[in-house]
Structures are given as structure tokens and as C-alpha cells.
């Protein structure tokens, strides 16, 4: 029986080591998820900034096109 108990003790030690390794892997995954969440939040802010900038530029472009159209119509009607 002493041999069986020794083997069981060895197996228990290995199982504990594997449990610790799994906890370590789980903690690493949680940290990775947190880093990815922060990174995606940063990317979302950058996209929002780009969207705002593009909206302003579109408004300027539309304004110039309307002004050009008005000038062309005025010149055609002035003849």
C-alpha cells in the first residue's frame, strides 16, 4: 500500500502544479483581454475623431459646390 500512496502523492503534486499553471494561463488571458479592450477603446476614439473630421470636410466641400453652382447659375442668368 505504501507504493500506491506514494504514487497517489506524486499524482496529487502533478495535478496541483497543473492547476497552478492553468490559473496562471487564465490570469494571462484576462490581462490580454484587458489590454485588447483598452486598445480597441483607443481605436474607437480615433475612428470617432476621423469621422468628425471627415464630416467637417464634407460640409466644406458641399458648401463650395453649392457656391460654385450658384455662381454658374448667376453667370448664365446674367446673359
ABEGO torsion letter per residue (X at the ends): XAAAAAAAAAAAAAAAAAAAAAAAAAAAAAAAAAAAAAAAAAAAAAAAAAAAAAAAAAAAAAAAAAAAAAAAAAAAAAX
